[in-house]
Amino acid sequence: MNLAKKYRPKSLDDVLSQEHLLGKNSPFRAFLEKNYFPNALLWGPPGCGKTTVARLIAKELGCDFFEFNATSVKIDEIRKRVNSYKESLTKPVIFIDEIHRLSKNQQEVLLPYMENGMCTLIGASTQNPYYSLTSAFRSRSHLFEFKPIVLSNLINLIKTVAENEGFELTDEALEFIASSSGGDARGALNLLESASFLSPKITLQNLKKIRSQALYGGSSEKESHYDLTSAMIKSIRGSDIDAALYYLARLIEGAEPPQFIARRLAILAAEDIGNANPNALNLASSALNIVQNIGYPEARIPLAQLVIYLSSSPKSNSAYKAINSAQKAVKEGLILNVPEHIKTHPKNYLYPHDFGGYVKQNYLEKDIRFYTSSNIGFEAKLNEWLKKIKGN
């Protein structure tokens, strides 16, 4: 049956939730109107339409489309394909899925093909190419981020497919498929298809026999995983241990992946606790590493430990406010010259270690203040240190 393949979008207008790339006045539309598309890296979560869009781009351009996977591709195969078009008036679209898995050498071999215009190379990846691909490879491509399929679009897709296929779908089953798929249309339709083999009536009970845990992020409860996560974070910020543990339990029982919960807690440790208790970020980092390796049911224990620790910690958002303030100033045009004495290889730089650890000198060409200490928890100790360092 393969519902995901059967209901793959037939045109760019059918692609869900990528309006920032495919909507009116979007870059993709502008490119294709001029019968052009650049070398591109499409990155985003699974099942959001990267491969589909690449195929549709080739269709719009009227170009042959050749699909490879970086886990098994041989560069010679690509070379032969591209070279066969030397005498052709058209050039092929070369698509490489999981492109982040290309070795550095493989990436370097492809660079000339990206430069000479003999093909359009489109790569797809679930990983951020800023971290997974070389700078040389990135500089010869445009990077486009794909978003997860929004919940309302996913619900409409599932309902349409179920109606077309004659499946009976309960409301709670529809909700579970959509919310537990984490914006992955392919994953949602695969689950729907598998459940249909158990019974033409798709029930929550049968769905949970197949998928006991959400794919990427989501909860099977009526409240969205965003609401439950928000409630947990706000409870920790408010130092209410029991409320925080309750929402943690709701997320766990709703099959929320432990990695998602740990990532949110790590952000909270930096944003809401910060230097009031610097060890909070260390513990959050440890918990994230642990749950990535052990999973449920044991992962619930370090998550609970972390929630209790974060709830009990003194709170400060000084670091969060400080970087926001600094970024706002830069965005609004505060671009200062770097003073000569702190540039590379300066002549007049005063080396603090030559002065017992501190010497007064200017590091900005004008006096600016972004950071204000909360004087809470360990931040109070940091203030004491600064005062002693500066001799105040």
Secondary structure by P-SEA (a helix, b strand, c coil): ccccccccccccccccccccccccccaaaaaaaaccccbbbbbbcccccaaaaaaaaaaaacbbbbbbbcccccaaaaaaaaaaaccccbbbbbbbcccccccaaaaaaaccccccccbbbbbbccccccccccaaaaaabbbbbbbcccaaaaaaaaaaaaaaacccccaaaaaaaaaaacccaaaaaaaaaaaaaacccccaaaaaacccccccbbbcccccaaaaaaaaaaaaaaccaaaaaaaaaaaaaacccaaaaaaaaaaaaaccccccccaaaaaaaaaaaaaaccccccaaaaaaaaaaaaaaccccaaaaaaaaaaaaaaaacccccccccccccccccccccccccbbbbbcccbbbbccccccccaaaaaaaaaaaaacc
